[in-house]
Amino acid sequence: MARDFIGYGTNPPAMRWPGAAGLAVSLVLNIEEGAELSLLDGDERNEAVHEVVHEIQGAPDLCMASHFEYGTRVGYRRIAAVAAAAGVPLTLNACARSLAGLPWLARDAIVRGHEICAHGWRWESHAGMDEEHERAVITRTHHEIARVAGVAPVGWHTKSSASIHTRKLLVQHGGFLYDSDAYNDDLPYYLPVEGRAHLVLPYSFDTNDMRFFGQSAFVRASDFADYVIDSFDWLWHESQHAPRMMTIGLHLRIIGRAGRIAGLETALAHMRQKGRTWFARRDAIARHWRATVPP
């Protein structure tokens, strides 16, 4: 697969987001609870990463399971309340196996006006996955989310790496408007896939609460807020001359903790008072891009 190290270069599209905004902000809330690897759910092994990095082998990991449960027992409602108070919509990156066990969450998200995007059947990478198996996974994921939520997903985002077949399979499926399996730009872009112009909305690992885990770049709520605000301010400044898009990645079990949620509230308050910013679901961003920047 050919790599592109240039992108738009010095010639970004001459477009504006709705309301003459220069910057589009997308909040993505990942719903993975119940889709993580767990012997309790019949998987081949346990997930190794939660508040700590520790894989229990050969036995159910009750500690890991309860950490993931926090996300739906407490975190979701806390995050949804902060988003509602700020008046911003969310795109839920939902694993279908998660929603299958959480129909109340799917219904609540739809009532609140949020988008549900497909995040795979299980919380797993597709890298190296057999093509026919992956085709079946994509079909099953799309069908199950549509069944539980009552609305079919039009977006796709693989955990970690997609396979070399993923985009081809998404286009062949026919139900997807965009994917977010890229981390290489501050704007959407098209790729030729199966003779069509396929739309990619890049995601972000830096403006993402996952940095509370692992190397712990974020420790306090203010760490998250400061980094997100710094990123926003720079993109907002650039967006006065060229369009920009910013993604903020969130997780129920991470930012939903009491000691972290104020970071999201602080960041949203700062962004809301700045002006010339469009807070949008990713499907709305995709549709506006196709309308204003046709392939």
Wavefront OBJ file of the C-alpha trace (Angstrom):
o trace
v 0.000 0.000 0.000
v 1.411 3.374 -1.035
v 1.993 5.894 1.760
v 1.322 9.618 1.399
v 3.754 11.917 3.227
v 2.443 15.121 1.620
v -1.333 15.284 2.005
v -2.766 18.711 1.220
v 0.624 20.376 1.631
v 0.250 24.130 1.147
v -3.072 23.765 -0.697
v -5.834 22.816 1.766
v -9.396 22.980 0.409
v -10.981 26.430 0.417
v -14.056 25.634 2.483
v -15.828 26.611 5.703
v -17.770 24.523 8.163
v -21.400 25.455 8.961
v -21.848 28.893 10.485
v -18.672 30.094 8.732
v -16.635 28.167 11.325
v -13.010 27.452 10.564
v -12.633 24.586 13.043
v -14.772 21.472 13.433
v -14.503 19.661 16.778
v -15.513 16.011 17.094
v -15.906 14.358 20.493
v -15.642 10.581 20.188
v -16.779 8.482 23.142
v -15.527 4.912 22.921
v -17.927 2.203 24.131
v -15.839 -0.932 24.677
v -17.157 -2.310 27.951
v -18.162 -5.930 27.534
v -16.201 -6.248 24.293
v -12.770 -6.467 25.924
v -10.984 -9.814 25.995
v -12.243 -11.778 28.985
v -12.308 -15.428 29.935
v -15.577 -14.606 31.657
v -17.088 -13.988 28.205
v -15.575 -17.051 26.574
v -12.594 -15.303 24.968
v -9.234 -16.976 24.563
v -7.519 -14.705 27.118
v -8.010 -11.669 29.349
v -7.425 -8.035 28.443
v -4.163 -6.771 29.920
v -4.731 -3.001 30.112
v -7.121 -1.156 32.432
v -5.981 1.123 35.270
v -2.861 -1.034 35.347
v -1.018 -3.185 32.824
v -1.381 -6.742 34.102
v -2.666 -9.773 32.261
v -4.100 -12.616 34.343
v -3.537 -15.879 32.503
v -5.474 -19.090 32.873
v -8.226 -17.716 35.121
v -10.945 -15.042 34.950
v -9.661 -11.557 35.853
v -12.292 -10.172 38.208
v -10.258 -7.017 38.855
v -10.088 -6.124 35.157
v -13.764 -6.937 34.673
v -14.853 -4.586 37.447
v -12.701 -1.756 36.072
v -14.513 -1.997 32.732
v -17.882 -2.192 34.516
v -17.269 1.243 36.045
v -17.605 2.800 32.598
v -21.245 1.838 32.170
v -22.291 1.858 35.822
v -21.039 5.426 36.405
v -18.875 6.897 33.657
v -21.395 7.069 30.813
v -23.975 9.149 32.672
v -21.291 11.473 34.030
v -19.824 12.140 30.569
v -23.245 12.451 28.936
v -24.251 15.045 31.524
v -21.136 17.159 30.893
v -21.652 16.988 27.125
v -25.322 17.923 27.496
v -24.508 20.886 29.737
v -22.041 22.140 27.125
v -24.511 21.496 24.299
v -22.140 19.350 22.264
v -23.008 16.134 20.394
v -21.005 12.935 20.660
v -20.046 10.206 18.259
v -20.079 6.886 20.114
v -17.412 4.505 18.819
v -19.285 1.400 19.888
v -18.210 -2.213 19.763
v -21.245 -4.225 18.716
v -20.697 -6.809 21.440
v -20.815 -3.966 23.965
v -24.117 -2.586 22.688
v -25.641 -6.042 22.494
v -25.346 -6.187 26.279
v -26.174 -2.499 26.796
v -29.344 -1.766 24.819
v -30.318 0.933 27.339
v -27.130 2.847 26.518
v -27.760 2.653 22.777
v -31.312 3.930 23.218
v -30.202 6.717 25.554
v -27.513 7.863 23.105
v -29.991 8.028 20.224
v -32.511 9.971 22.316
v -29.769 12.442 23.238
v -29.017 12.995 19.545
v -25.655 11.268 19.433
v -24.207 9.206 16.573
v -23.261 5.546 16.931
v -20.225 4.543 14.882
v -19.034 0.955 14.450
v -15.931 0.098 16.503
v -15.795 -3.556 15.506
v -17.569 -6.564 16.945
v -15.056 -7.087 19.710
v -12.441 -4.631 21.007
v -9.644 -6.014 18.851
v -7.192 -5.087 16.129
v -7.987 -6.252 12.601
v -4.342 -6.286 11.503
v -3.556 -9.643 9.892
v -7.177 -10.792 10.082
v -8.251 -13.236 7.376
v -10.219 -11.361 4.678
v -13.334 -13.541 4.756
v -13.394 -13.584 8.527
v -13.085 -9.799 8.581
v -15.889 -9.474 6.054
v -18.119 -11.485 8.379
v -17.060 -9.373 11.383
v -17.921 -6.128 9.580
v -21.296 -7.474 8.464
v -22.123 -8.764 11.935
v -21.045 -5.492 13.570
v -23.171 -3.353 11.250
v -26.225 -5.595 11.635
v -26.044 -5.836 15.420
v -25.623 -2.091 15.993
v -28.546 -1.390 13.659
v -30.658 -3.962 15.524
v -29.876 -2.667 19.017
v -29.775 1.069 18.303
v -32.471 1.160 15.655
v -30.116 3.230 13.485
v -27.457 1.716 11.229
v -23.903 3.019 11.688
v -22.367 4.929 8.765
v -18.884 5.218 10.266
v -16.202 2.675 11.093
v -13.153 2.797 13.354
v -10.976 -0.213 14.101
v -9.231 -0.584 17.450
v -5.510 -0.154 16.841
v -4.661 -1.131 13.265
v -7.062 -1.986 10.478
v -6.077 -4.743 8.063
v -4.951 -4.174 4.490
v -8.452 -5.335 3.464
v -10.605 -3.240 5.833
v -11.360 -0.274 3.568
v -12.096 -2.506 0.595
v -14.531 -4.501 2.714
v -16.222 -1.352 4.046
v -16.776 -0.075 0.504
v -18.023 -3.472 -0.669
v -20.434 -3.596 2.256
v -22.003 -0.367 1.033
v -23.312 0.902 4.357
v -20.435 3.103 5.412
v -19.957 6.797 4.674
v -16.510 7.136 6.261
v -13.850 5.459 8.362
v -11.514 6.885 11.006
v -8.678 4.395 10.613
v -6.018 7.090 10.168
v -4.039 9.458 12.370
v -2.256 11.489 9.729
v -4.049 14.814 9.197
v -6.124 17.618 10.670
v -8.642 17.394 7.826
v -10.765 14.708 6.154
v -9.551 13.373 2.823
v -10.505 10.898 0.102
v -8.794 7.695 -0.932
v -9.546 5.656 -4.060
v -11.008 2.326 -2.921
v -12.713 -0.153 -5.232
v -13.198 2.535 -7.870
v -14.829 4.954 -5.419
v -13.673 8.018 -3.513
v -13.753 6.749 0.070
v -13.789 9.373 2.843
v -11.402 9.218 5.810
v -11.916 11.284 8.975
v -8.611 11.040 10.883
v -8.678 10.197 14.581
v -6.232 11.279 17.295
v -4.258 9.505 20.002
v -2.815 12.667 21.566
v -5.977 14.654 22.401
v -7.229 11.470 23.983
v -7.909 10.424 27.570
v -6.086 7.135 26.938
v -2.969 9.072 27.929
v -4.075 8.715 31.551
v -3.022 5.070 31.091
v 0.275 3.509 30.064
v 3.008 6.126 30.341
v 0.570 8.422 32.157
v 1.212 11.636 30.252
v -1.987 12.807 31.960
v -2.250 12.408 35.723
v -4.590 15.169 36.884
v -7.774 16.411 35.216
v -5.945 19.671 34.466
v -3.317 17.778 32.427
v -6.002 16.619 30.028
v -7.673 20.035 29.915
v -4.418 21.919 29.350
v -3.296 19.682 26.493
v -6.679 19.688 24.766
v -6.949 23.475 25.142
v -3.435 24.005 23.779
v -4.269 21.840 20.757
v -7.588 23.585 20.237
v -6.106 27.076 20.459
v -3.438 26.307 17.857
v -5.886 24.721 15.440
v -8.369 27.561 16.031
v -5.657 30.077 15.142
v -4.753 28.177 11.950
v -8.413 27.774 11.057
v -8.796 31.493 10.486
v -6.862 30.958 7.242
v -7.530 27.299 6.381
v -10.086 24.743 7.606
v -9.155 22.422 10.439
v -10.707 19.464 12.247
v -9.986 18.328 15.806
v -10.861 14.990 17.398
v -11.042 14.439 21.160
v -11.029 10.764 22.134
v -12.850 9.734 25.311
v -13.518 6.471 27.165
v -16.225 5.693 29.703
v -13.871 4.045 32.179
v -11.164 6.744 31.858
v -12.462 10.336 31.645
v -15.624 9.140 33.412
v -13.744 8.906 36.713
v -14.548 11.579 39.294
v -10.957 12.818 39.421
v -10.753 13.287 35.633
v -14.157 14.499 34.420
v -13.452 18.138 35.343
v -10.767 18.117 32.651
v -13.423 17.560 29.994
v -15.734 20.170 31.497
v -12.919 22.747 31.606
v -11.826 22.081 28.032
v -15.370 22.315 26.676
v -16.026 25.586 28.519
v -12.898 27.099 26.968
v -13.769 25.939 23.474
v -17.391 27.037 23.693
v -16.501 30.640 24.522
v -14.008 30.970 21.668
v -16.466 31.196 18.763
v -16.156 30.234 15.083
v -16.143 26.544 16.083
v -18.524 23.823 14.923
v -19.090 20.970 17.390
v -20.375 18.096 15.301
v -20.964 14.381 15.052
v -18.634 12.655 12.653
v -21.422 11.699 10.270
v -22.349 15.397 10.003
v -18.708 16.277 9.335
v -18.538 13.604 6.651
v -21.710 14.795 4.929
v -20.669 18.441 5.018
v -17.257 17.554 3.599
v -18.778 15.581 0.734
v -21.124 18.472 -0.028
v -18.506 21.232 0.052
v -15.380 19.324 -1.029
v -16.645 16.755 -3.538
v -14.244 14.007 -4.612
l 1 2 3 4 5 6 7 8 9 10 11 12 13 14 15 16 17 18 19 20 21 22 23 24 25 26 27 28 29 30 31 32 33 34 35 36 37 38 39 40 41 42 43 44 45 46 47 48 49 50 51 52 53 54 55 56 57 58 59 60 61 62 63 64 65 66 67 68 69 70 71 72 73 74 75 76 77 78 79 80 81 82 83 84 85 86 87 88 89 90 91 92 93 94 95 96 97 98 99 100 101 102 103 104 105 106 107 108 109 110 111 112 113 114 115 116 117 118 119 120 121 122 123 124 125 126 127 128 129 130 131 132 133 134 135 136 137 138 139 140 141 142 143 144 145 146 147 148 149 150 151 152 153 154 155 156 157 158 159 160 161 162 163 164 165 166 167 168 169 170 171 172 173 174 175 176 177 178 179 180 181 182 183 184 185 186 187 188 189 190 191 192 193 194 195 196 197 198 199 200 201 202 203 204 205 206 207 208 209 210 211 212 213 214 215 216 217 218 219 220 221 222 223 224 225 226 227 228 229 230 231 232 233 234 235 236 237 238 239 240 241 242 243 244 245 246 247 248 249 250 251 252 253 254 255 256 257 258 259 260 261 262 263 264 265 266 267 268 269 270 271 272 273 274 275 276 277 278 279 280 281 282 283 284 285 286 287 288 289 290 291 292 293 294 295
